[in-house]
Amino acid sequence: MADPIIDPARDRPLSFHWRSVDDDWIKRLDLPQPRSTDYGRARAAILTEAVIAARYEGGRSVSYSRRREFYAG
């Protein structure tokens, strides 16, 4: 099976390993206020990862599994 992190033909897995140093660019997106600090941090991490994938990885998409079983174990 191909490694999704290395294989450019696959979506980039959402990892939450990236964080923006400055969130001013997110504020300019004119999104609704986050419901909580944790929600705001999660949204910023997702947006940052999407920018990295789009800009530095040839426009790759970012994806995550919605199945709980995927993360079990």
PDB file of N, CA, C and O in Angstrom:
ATOM      1  N   MET A   1       0.845  -1.177   0.000  1.00  0.00           N
ATOM      2  CA  MET A   1       0.000   0.000   0.000  1.00  0.00           C
ATOM      3  C   MET A   1       0.893   1.244   0.000  1.00  0.00           C
ATOM      4  O   MET A   1       1.903   1.284   0.703  1.00  0.00           O
ATOM      5  N   ALA A   2       0.528   2.238  -0.773  1.00  0.00           N
ATOM      6  CA  ALA A   2       1.310   3.471  -0.884  1.00  0.00           C
ATOM      7  C   ALA A   2       1.163   4.322   0.382  1.00  0.00           C
ATOM      8  O   ALA A   2       0.095   4.380   0.990  1.00  0.00           O
ATOM      9  N   ASP A   3       2.230   4.958   0.748  1.00  0.00           N
ATOM     10  CA  ASP A   3       2.221   5.854   1.915  1.00  0.00           C
ATOM     11  C   ASP A   3       1.533   7.156   1.508  1.00  0.00           C
ATOM     12  O   ASP A   3       2.032   7.845   0.619  1.00  0.00           O
ATOM     13  N   PRO A   4       0.391   7.523   2.133  1.00  0.00           N
ATOM     14  CA  PRO A   4      -0.345   8.723   1.719  1.00  0.00           C
ATOM     15  C   PRO A   4       0.418  10.014   1.961  1.00  0.00           C
ATOM     16  O   PRO A   4       0.124  11.027   1.328  1.00  0.00           O
ATOM     17  N   ILE A   5       1.394  10.001   2.865  1.00  0.00           N
ATOM     18  CA  ILE A   5       2.173  11.216   3.112  1.00  0.00           C
ATOM     19  C   ILE A   5       3.164  11.444   1.979  1.00  0.00           C
ATOM     20  O   ILE A   5       3.454  12.588   1.630  1.00  0.00           O
ATOM     21  N   ILE A   6       3.688  10.362   1.402  1.00  0.00           N
ATOM     22  CA  ILE A   6       4.697  10.469   0.355  1.00  0.00           C
ATOM     23  C   ILE A   6       4.076  10.448  -1.033  1.00  0.00           C
ATOM     24  O   ILE A   6       4.540  11.165  -1.920  1.00  0.00           O
ATOM     25  N   ASP A   7       3.049   9.652  -1.243  1.00  0.00           N
ATOM     26  CA  ASP A   7       2.440   9.473  -2.555  1.00  0.00           C
ATOM     27  C   ASP A   7       1.625  10.705  -2.953  1.00  0.00           C
ATOM     28  O   ASP A   7       0.563  10.941  -2.376  1.00  0.00           O
ATOM     29  N   PRO A   8       2.093  11.498  -3.927  1.00  0.00           N
ATOM     30  CA  PRO A   8       1.377  12.717  -4.316  1.00  0.00           C
ATOM     31  C   PRO A   8       0.041  12.466  -5.011  1.00  0.00           C
ATOM     32  O   PRO A   8      -0.741  13.399  -5.195  1.00  0.00           O
ATOM     33  N   ALA A   9      -0.229  11.224  -5.397  1.00  0.00           N
ATOM     34  CA  ALA A   9      -1.504  10.917  -6.041  1.00  0.00           C
ATOM     35  C   ALA A   9      -2.626  10.765  -5.019  1.00  0.00           C
ATOM     36  O   ALA A   9      -3.798  10.704  -5.390  1.00  0.00           O
ATOM     37  N   ARG A  10      -2.280  10.705  -3.747  1.00  0.00           N
ATOM     38  CA  ARG A  10      -3.280  10.533  -2.695  1.00  0.00           C
ATOM     39  C   ARG A  10      -3.482  11.840  -1.942  1.00  0.00           C
ATOM     40  O   ARG A  10      -2.640  12.737  -1.986  1.00  0.00           O
ATOM     41  N   ASP A  11      -4.620  11.931  -1.247  1.00  0.00           N
ATOM     42  CA  ASP A  11      -4.859  13.089  -0.391  1.00  0.00           C
ATOM     43  C   ASP A  11      -3.845  13.099   0.742  1.00  0.00           C
ATOM     44  O   ASP A  11      -3.346  12.055   1.162  1.00  0.00           O
ATOM     45  N   ARG A  12      -3.553  14.293   1.225  1.00  0.00           N
ATOM     46  CA  ARG A  12      -2.678  14.435   2.391  1.00  0.00           C
ATOM     47  C   ARG A  12      -3.537  14.173   3.631  1.00  0.00           C
ATOM     48  O   ARG A  12      -4.598  14.778   3.782  1.00  0.00           O
ATOM     49  N   PRO A  13      -3.094  13.286   4.511  1.00  0.00           N
ATOM     50  CA  PRO A  13      -3.894  13.044   5.718  1.00  0.00           C
ATOM     51  C   PRO A  13      -3.816  14.229   6.671  1.00  0.00           C
ATOM     52  O   PRO A  13      -2.750  14.817   6.854  1.00  0.00           O
ATOM     53  N   LEU A  14      -4.927  14.571   7.267  1.00  0.00           N
ATOM     54  CA  LEU A  14      -4.966  15.651   8.243  1.00  0.00           C
ATOM     55  C   LEU A  14      -4.227  15.193   9.490  1.00  0.00           C
ATOM     56  O   LEU A  14      -4.591  14.183  10.092  1.00  0.00           O
ATOM     57  N   SER A  15      -3.193  15.925   9.884  1.00  0.00           N
ATOM     58  CA  SER A  15      -2.345  15.449  10.974  1.00  0.00           C
ATOM     59  C   SER A  15      -2.377  16.326  12.219  1.00  0.00           C
ATOM     60  O   SER A  15      -2.012  15.869  13.302  1.00  0.00           O
ATOM     61  N   PHE A  16      -2.802  17.564  12.086  1.00  0.00           N
ATOM     62  CA  PHE A  16      -2.767  18.530  13.191  1.00  0.00           C
ATOM     63  C   PHE A  16      -1.343  18.764  13.697  1.00  0.00           C
ATOM     64  O   PHE A  16      -1.149  19.139  14.853  1.00  0.00           O
ATOM     65  N   HIS A  17      -0.352  18.545  12.838  1.00  0.00           N
ATOM     66  CA  HIS A  17       1.037  18.799  13.223  1.00  0.00           C
ATOM     67  C   HIS A  17       1.486  20.211  12.881  1.00  0.00           C
ATOM     68  O   HIS A  17       2.575  20.625  13.278  1.00  0.00           O
ATOM     69  N   TRP A  18       0.672  20.948  12.161  1.00  0.00           N
ATOM     70  CA  TRP A  18       1.057  22.284  11.717  1.00  0.00           C
ATOM     71  C   TRP A  18       0.237  23.331  12.424  1.00  0.00           C
ATOM     72  O   TRP A  18      -0.949  23.144  12.697  1.00  0.00           O
ATOM     73  N   ARG A  19       0.889  24.436  12.715  1.00  0.00           N
ATOM     74  CA  ARG A  19       0.212  25.557  13.360  1.00  0.00           C
ATOM     75  C   ARG A  19       0.751  26.849  12.769  1.00  0.00           C
ATOM     76  O   ARG A  19       1.959  26.992  12.579  1.00  0.00           O
ATOM     77  N   SER A  20      -0.126  27.777  12.482  1.00  0.00           N
ATOM     78  CA  SER A  20       0.269  29.055  11.918  1.00  0.00           C
ATOM     79  C   SER A  20       0.878  29.939  13.004  1.00  0.00           C
ATOM     80  O   SER A  20       0.366  30.006  14.121  1.00  0.00           O
ATOM     81  N   VAL A  21       1.957  30.606  12.672  1.00  0.00           N
ATOM     82  CA  VAL A  21       2.591  31.521  13.626  1.00  0.00           C
ATOM     83  C   VAL A  21       1.723  32.752  13.824  1.00  0.00           C
ATOM     84  O   VAL A  21       1.621  33.289  14.927  1.00  0.00           O
ATOM     85  N   ASP A  22       1.102  33.189  12.740  1.00  0.00           N
ATOM     86  CA  ASP A  22       0.278  34.389  12.769  1.00  0.00           C
ATOM     87  C   ASP A  22      -1.076  34.060  12.149  1.00  0.00           C
ATOM     88  O   ASP A  22      -1.138  33.624  10.999  1.00  0.00           O
ATOM     89  N   ASP A  23      -2.157  34.262  12.892  1.00  0.00           N
ATOM     90  CA  ASP A  23      -3.495  33.925  12.400  1.00  0.00           C
ATOM     91  C   ASP A  23      -4.213  35.090  11.725  1.00  0.00           C
ATOM     92  O   ASP A  23      -5.414  34.998  11.467  1.00  0.00           O
ATOM     93  N   ASP A  24      -3.509  36.181  11.434  1.00  0.00           N
ATOM     94  CA  ASP A  24      -4.152  37.325  10.778  1.00  0.00           C
ATOM     95  C   ASP A  24      -4.741  36.940   9.424  1.00  0.00           C
ATOM     96  O   ASP A  24      -5.795  37.452   9.046  1.00  0.00           O
ATOM     97  N   TRP A  25      -4.086  36.056   8.695  1.00  0.00           N
ATOM     98  CA  TRP A  25      -4.595  35.645   7.384  1.00  0.00           C
ATOM     99  C   TRP A  25      -5.925  34.908   7.525  1.00  0.00           C
ATOM    100  O   TRP A  25      -6.769  34.978   6.632  1.00  0.00           O
ATOM    101  N   ILE A  26      -6.115  34.212   8.629  1.00  0.00           N
ATOM    102  CA  ILE A  26      -7.384  33.515   8.862  1.00  0.00           C
ATOM    103  C   ILE A  26      -8.492  34.532   9.148  1.00  0.00           C
ATOM    104  O   ILE A  26      -9.627  34.369   8.701  1.00  0.00           O
ATOM    105  N   LYS A  27      -8.155  35.564   9.886  1.00  0.00           N
ATOM    106  CA  LYS A  27      -9.148  36.613  10.176  1.00  0.00           C
ATOM    107  C   LYS A  27      -9.624  37.287   8.894  1.00  0.00           C
ATOM    108  O   LYS A  27     -10.787  37.678   8.800  1.00  0.00           O
ATOM    109  N   ARG A  28      -8.747  37.427   7.913  1.00  0.00           N
ATOM    110  CA  ARG A  28      -9.117  38.066   6.638  1.00  0.00           C
ATOM    111  C   ARG A  28     -10.060  37.205   5.802  1.00  0.00           C
ATOM    112  O   ARG A  28     -10.641  37.686   4.829  1.00  0.00           O
ATOM    113  N   LEU A  29     -10.216  35.935   6.175  1.00  0.00           N
ATOM    114  CA  LEU A  29     -11.150  35.069   5.448  1.00  0.00           C
ATOM    115  C   LEU A  29     -12.600  35.383   5.791  1.00  0.00           C
ATOM    116  O   LEU A  29     -13.521  34.885   5.143  1.00  0.00           O
ATOM    117  N   ASP A  30     -12.797  36.207   6.806  1.00  0.00           N
ATOM    118  CA  ASP A  30     -14.133  36.647   7.217  1.00  0.00           C
ATOM    119  C   ASP A  30     -15.040  35.469   7.583  1.00  0.00           C
ATOM    120  O   ASP A  30     -16.210  35.432   7.202  1.00  0.00           O
ATOM    121  N   LEU A  31     -14.489  34.518   8.321  1.00  0.00           N
ATOM    122  CA  LEU A  31     -15.257  33.370   8.799  1.00  0.00           C
ATOM    123  C   LEU A  31     -15.990  33.754  10.074  1.00  0.00           C
ATOM    124  O   LEU A  31     -15.601  34.715  10.738  1.00  0.00           O
ATOM    125  N   PRO A  32     -17.027  33.035  10.426  1.00  0.00           N
ATOM    126  CA  PRO A  32     -17.703  33.316  11.701  1.00  0.00           C
ATOM    127  C   PRO A  32     -16.742  33.090  12.872  1.00  0.00           C
ATOM    128  O   PRO A  32     -15.784  32.323  12.768  1.00  0.00           O
ATOM    129  N   GLN A  33     -17.014  33.759  13.962  1.00  0.00           N
ATOM    130  CA  GLN A  33     -16.207  33.574  15.167  1.00  0.00           C
ATOM    131  C   GLN A  33     -16.283  32.110  15.604  1.00  0.00           C
ATOM    132  O   GLN A  33     -17.359  31.513  15.568  1.00  0.00           O
ATOM    133  N   PRO A  34     -15.165  31.531  16.012  1.00  0.00           N
ATOM    134  CA  PRO A  34     -15.222  30.142  16.493  1.00  0.00           C
ATOM    135  C   PRO A  34     -16.034  30.046  17.781  1.00  0.00           C
ATOM    136  O   PRO A  34     -16.058  30.978  18.585  1.00  0.00           O
ATOM    137  N   ARG A  35     -16.695  28.912  17.965  1.00  0.00           N
ATOM    138  CA  ARG A  35     -17.541  28.691  19.140  1.00  0.00           C
ATOM    139  C   ARG A  35     -16.735  28.589  20.426  1.00  0.00           C
ATOM    140  O   ARG A  35     -17.244  28.863  21.513  1.00  0.00           O
ATOM    141  N   SER A  36     -15.480  28.195  20.294  1.00  0.00           N
ATOM    142  CA  SER A  36     -14.620  28.046  21.463  1.00  0.00           C
ATOM    143  C   SER A  36     -13.171  28.191  21.031  1.00  0.00           C
ATOM    144  O   SER A  36     -12.868  28.209  19.838  1.00  0.00           O
ATOM    145  N   THR A  37     -12.281  28.295  22.003  1.00  0.00           N
ATOM    146  CA  THR A  37     -10.851  28.387  21.708  1.00  0.00           C
ATOM    147  C   THR A  37     -10.366  27.113  21.023  1.00  0.00           C
ATOM    148  O   THR A  37      -9.597  27.171  20.064  1.00  0.00           O
ATOM    149  N   ASP A  38     -10.820  25.964  21.519  1.00  0.00           N
ATOM    150  CA  ASP A  38     -10.418  24.688  20.906  1.00  0.00           C
ATOM    151  C   ASP A  38     -10.890  24.584  19.459  1.00  0.00           C
ATOM    152  O   ASP A  38     -10.153  24.118  18.590  1.00  0.00           O
ATOM    153  N   TYR A  39     -12.121  25.021  19.207  1.00  0.00           N
ATOM    154  CA  TYR A  39     -12.647  25.012  17.840  1.00  0.00           C
ATOM    155  C   TYR A  39     -11.802  25.925  16.949  1.00  0.00           C
ATOM    156  O   TYR A  39     -11.484  25.565  15.815  1.00  0.00           O
ATOM    157  N   GLY A  40     -11.444  27.087  17.453  1.00  0.00           N
ATOM    158  CA  GLY A  40     -10.618  28.017  16.693  1.00  0.00           C
ATOM    159  C   GLY A  40      -9.250  27.441  16.373  1.00  0.00           C
ATOM    160  O   GLY A  40      -8.748  27.612  15.262  1.00  0.00           O
ATOM    161  N   ARG A  41      -8.647  26.764  17.333  1.00  0.00           N
ATOM    162  CA  ARG A  41      -7.341  26.128  17.104  1.00  0.00           C
ATOM    163  C   ARG A  41      -7.444  25.008  16.072  1.00  0.00           C
ATOM    164  O   ARG A  41      -6.583  24.877  15.201  1.00  0.00           O
ATOM    165  N   ALA A  42      -8.496  24.205  16.174  1.00  0.00           N
ATOM    166  CA  ALA A  42      -8.688  23.118  15.214  1.00  0.00           C
ATOM    167  C   ALA A  42      -8.901  23.671  13.808  1.00  0.00           C
ATOM    168  O   ALA A  42      -8.323  23.168  12.845  1.00  0.00           O
ATOM    169  N   ARG A  43      -9.728  24.701  13.693  1.00  0.00           N
ATOM    170  CA  ARG A  43      -9.976  25.308  12.385  1.00  0.00           C
ATOM    171  C   ARG A  43      -8.701  25.892  11.801  1.00  0.00           C
ATOM    172  O   ARG A  43      -8.439  25.741  10.607  1.00  0.00           O
ATOM    173  N   ALA A  44      -7.905  26.556  12.628  1.00  0.00           N
ATOM    174  CA  ALA A  44      -6.642  27.129  12.159  1.00  0.00           C
ATOM    175  C   ALA A  44      -5.684  26.033  11.691  1.00  0.00           C
ATOM    176  O   ALA A  44      -4.998  26.197  10.682  1.00  0.00           O
ATOM    177  N   ALA A  45      -5.634  24.918  12.418  1.00  0.00           N
ATOM    178  CA  ALA A  45      -4.758  23.811  12.025  1.00  0.00           C
ATOM    179  C   ALA A  45      -5.190  23.212  10.689  1.00  0.00           C
ATOM    180  O   ALA A  45      -4.349  22.906   9.843  1.00  0.00           O
ATOM    181  N   ILE A  46      -6.498  23.045  10.499  1.00  0.00           N
ATOM    182  CA  ILE A  46      -7.018  22.490   9.249  1.00  0.00           C
ATOM    183  C   ILE A  46      -6.725  23.433   8.083  1.00  0.00           C
ATOM    184  O   ILE A  46      -6.284  22.992   7.021  1.00  0.00           O
ATOM    185  N   LEU A  47      -6.965  24.712   8.277  1.00  0.00           N
ATOM    186  CA  LEU A  47      -6.693  25.685   7.213  1.00  0.00           C
ATOM    187  C   LEU A  47      -5.208  25.753   6.889  1.00  0.00           C
ATOM    188  O   LEU A  47      -4.835  25.842   5.720  1.00  0.00           O
ATOM    189  N   THR A  48      -4.364  25.713   7.903  1.00  0.00           N
ATOM    190  CA  THR A  48      -2.916  25.758   7.680  1.00  0.00           C
ATOM    191  C   THR A  48      -2.464  24.540   6.890  1.00  0.00           C
ATOM    192  O   THR A  48      -1.661  24.659   5.965  1.00  0.00           O
ATOM    193  N   GLU A  49      -2.973  23.377   7.250  1.00  0.00           N
ATOM    194  CA  GLU A  49      -2.607  22.155   6.533  1.00  0.00           C
ATOM    195  C   GLU A  49      -3.092  22.205   5.079  1.00  0.00           C
ATOM    196  O   GLU A  49      -2.400  21.728   4.179  1.00  0.00           O
ATOM    197  N   ALA A  50      -4.264  22.772   4.849  1.00  0.00           N
ATOM    198  CA  ALA A  50      -4.781  22.901   3.483  1.00  0.00           C
ATOM    199  C   ALA A  50      -3.909  23.836   2.648  1.00  0.00           C
ATOM    200  O   ALA A  50      -3.659  23.568   1.473  1.00  0.00           O
ATOM    201  N   VAL A  51      -3.451  24.923   3.244  1.00  0.00           N
ATOM    202  CA  VAL A  51      -2.567  25.853   2.525  1.00  0.00           C
ATOM    203  C   VAL A  51      -1.248  25.175   2.186  1.00  0.00           C
ATOM    204  O   VAL A  51      -0.745  25.324   1.073  1.00  0.00           O
ATOM    205  N   ILE A  52      -0.682  24.432   3.129  1.00  0.00           N
ATOM    206  CA  ILE A  52       0.572  23.721   2.873  1.00  0.00           C
ATOM    207  C   ILE A  52       0.402  22.735   1.727  1.00  0.00           C
ATOM    208  O   ILE A  52       1.240  22.673   0.827  1.00  0.00           O
ATOM    209  N   ALA A  53      -0.672  21.971   1.758  1.00  0.00           N
ATOM    210  CA  ALA A  53      -0.908  20.980   0.705  1.00  0.00           C
ATOM    211  C   ALA A  53      -1.101  21.639  -0.651  1.00  0.00           C
ATOM    212  O   ALA A  53      -0.560  21.176  -1.655  1.00  0.00           O
ATOM    213  N   ALA A  54      -1.867  22.711  -0.680  1.00  0.00           N
ATOM    214  CA  ALA A  54      -2.157  23.382  -1.949  1.00  0.00           C
ATOM    215  C   ALA A  54      -0.926  24.091  -2.509  1.00  0.00           C
ATOM    216  O   ALA A  54      -0.655  24.025  -3.708  1.00  0.00           O
ATOM    217  N   ARG A  55      -0.199  24.758  -1.649  1.00  0.00           N
ATOM    218  CA  ARG A  55       0.912  25.582  -2.117  1.00  0.00           C
ATOM    219  C   ARG A  55       2.196  24.801  -2.358  1.00  0.00           C
ATOM    220  O   ARG A  55       2.904  25.046  -3.335  1.00  0.00           O
ATOM    221  N   TYR A  56       2.494  23.869  -1.476  1.00  0.00           N
ATOM    222  CA  TYR A  56       3.791  23.209  -1.535  1.00  0.00           C
ATOM    223  C   TYR A  56       3.743  21.764  -2.004  1.00  0.00           C
ATOM    224  O   TYR A  56       4.786  21.136  -2.187  1.00  0.00           O
ATOM    225  N   GLU A  57       2.555  21.238  -2.199  1.00  0.00           N
ATOM    226  CA  GLU A  57       2.446  19.846  -2.627  1.00  0.00           C
ATOM    227  C   GLU A  57       1.584  19.715  -3.877  1.00  0.00           C
ATOM    228  O   GLU A  57       0.844  18.743  -4.029  1.00  0.00           O
ATOM    229  N   GLY A  58       1.680  20.672  -4.748  1.00  0.00           N
ATOM    230  CA  GLY A  58       1.019  20.584  -6.043  1.00  0.00           C
ATOM    231  C   GLY A  58      -0.490  20.567  -6.010  1.00  0.00           C
ATOM    232  O   GLY A  58      -1.117  19.977  -6.891  1.00  0.00           O
ATOM    233  N   GLY A  59      -1.091  21.198  -5.020  1.00  0.00           N
ATOM    234  CA  GLY A  59      -2.539  21.279  -4.972  1.00  0.00           C
ATOM    235  C   GLY A  59      -3.228  20.056  -4.406  1.00  0.00           C
ATOM    236  O   GLY A  59      -4.413  19.836  -4.658  1.00  0.00           O
ATOM    237  N   ARG A  60      -2.495  19.256  -3.640  1.00  0.00           N
ATOM    238  CA  ARG A  60      -3.113  18.078  -3.015  1.00  0.00           C
ATOM    239  C   ARG A  60      -4.248  18.489  -2.092  1.00  0.00           C
ATOM    240  O   ARG A  60      -4.243  19.581  -1.524  1.00  0.00           O
ATOM    241  N   SER A  61      -5.198  17.617  -1.955  1.00  0.00           N
ATOM    242  CA  SER A  61      -6.295  17.822  -1.013  1.00  0.00           C
ATOM    243  C   SER A  61      -5.899  17.283   0.352  1.00  0.00           C
ATOM    244  O   SER A  61      -4.973  16.480   0.471  1.00  0.00           O
ATOM    245  N   VAL A  62      -6.606  17.731   1.375  1.00  0.00           N
ATOM    246  CA  VAL A  62      -6.414  17.224   2.729  1.00  0.00           C
ATOM    247  C   VAL A  62      -7.661  16.439   3.101  1.00  0.00           C
ATOM    248  O   VAL A  62      -8.778  16.885   2.839  1.00  0.00           O
ATOM    249  N   SER A  63      -7.480  15.283   3.706  1.00  0.00           N
ATOM    250  CA  SER A  63      -8.643  14.479   4.074  1.00  0.00           C
ATOM    251  C   SER A  63      -8.444  13.868   5.452  1.00  0.00           C
ATOM    252  O   SER A  63      -7.336  13.820   5.985  1.00  0.00           O
ATOM    253  N   TYR A  64      -9.557  13.402   6.011  1.00  0.00           N
ATOM    254  CA  TYR A  64      -9.522  12.686   7.280  1.00  0.00           C
ATOM    255  C   TYR A  64     -10.631  11.643   7.252  1.00  0.00           C
ATOM    256  O   TYR A  64     -11.613  11.775   6.521  1.00  0.00           O
ATOM    257  N   SER A  65     -10.458  10.624   8.049  1.00  0.00           N
ATOM    258  CA  SER A  65     -11.473   9.579   8.122  1.00  0.00           C
ATOM    259  C   SER A  65     -12.524   9.960   9.156  1.00  0.00           C
ATOM    260  O   SER A  65     -12.193  10.406  10.255  1.00  0.00           O
ATOM    261  N   ARG A  66     -13.780   9.784   8.800  1.00  0.00           N
ATOM    262  CA  ARG A  66     -14.866  10.059   9.742  1.00  0.00           C
ATOM    263  C   ARG A  66     -15.276   8.799  10.494  1.00  0.00           C
ATOM    264  O   ARG A  66     -16.157   8.851  11.352  1.00  0.00           O
ATOM    265  N   ARG A  67     -14.656   7.686  10.186  1.00  0.00           N
ATOM    266  CA  ARG A  67     -14.951   6.422  10.858  1.00  0.00           C
ATOM    267  C   ARG A  67     -14.146   6.320  12.146  1.00  0.00           C
ATOM    268  O   ARG A  67     -12.918   6.393  12.106  1.00  0.00           O
ATOM    269  N   ARG A  68     -14.793   6.156  13.261  1.00  0.00           N
ATOM    270  CA  ARG A  68     -14.085   6.009  14.543  1.00  0.00           C
ATOM    271  C   ARG A  68     -13.148   4.820  14.540  1.00  0.00           C
ATOM    272  O   ARG A  68     -12.086   4.860  15.161  1.00  0.00           O
ATOM    273  N   GLU A  69     -13.534   3.766  13.847  1.00  0.00           N
ATOM    274  CA  GLU A  69     -12.720   2.555  13.798  1.00  0.00           C
ATOM    275  C   GLU A  69     -11.348   2.818  13.180  1.00  0.00           C
ATOM    276  O   GLU A  69     -10.379   2.132  13.504  1.00  0.00           O
ATOM    277  N   PHE A  70     -11.263   3.799  12.299  1.00  0.00           N
ATOM    278  CA  PHE A  70     -10.004   4.131  11.660  1.00  0.00           C
ATOM    279  C   PHE A  70      -8.958   4.534  12.688  1.00  0.00           C
ATOM    280  O   PHE A  70      -7.777   4.228  12.525  1.00  0.00           O
ATOM    281  N   TYR A  71      -9.382   5.218  13.745  1.00  0.00           N
ATOM    282  CA  TYR A  71      -8.470   5.734  14.759  1.00  0.00           C
ATOM    283  C   TYR A  71      -8.353   4.823  15.970  1.00  0.00           C
ATOM    284  O   TYR A  71      -7.548   5.091  16.862  1.00  0.00           O
ATOM    285  N   ALA A  72      -9.135   3.755  16.023  1.00  0.00           N
ATOM    286  CA  ALA A  72      -9.105   2.844  17.175  1.00  0.00           C
ATOM    287  C   ALA A  72      -7.804   2.050  17.185  1.00  0.00           C
ATOM    288  O   ALA A  72      -7.251   1.721  16.135  1.00  0.00           O
ATOM    289  N   GLY A  73      -7.336   1.755  18.365  1.00  0.00           N
ATOM    290  CA  GLY A  73      -6.148   0.909  18.499  1.00  0.00           C
ATOM    291  C   GLY A  73      -4.933   1.725  18.448  1.00  0.00           C
ATOM    292  O   GLY A  73      -3.827   1.192  18.544  1.00  0.00           O
TER     293      GLY A  73
END
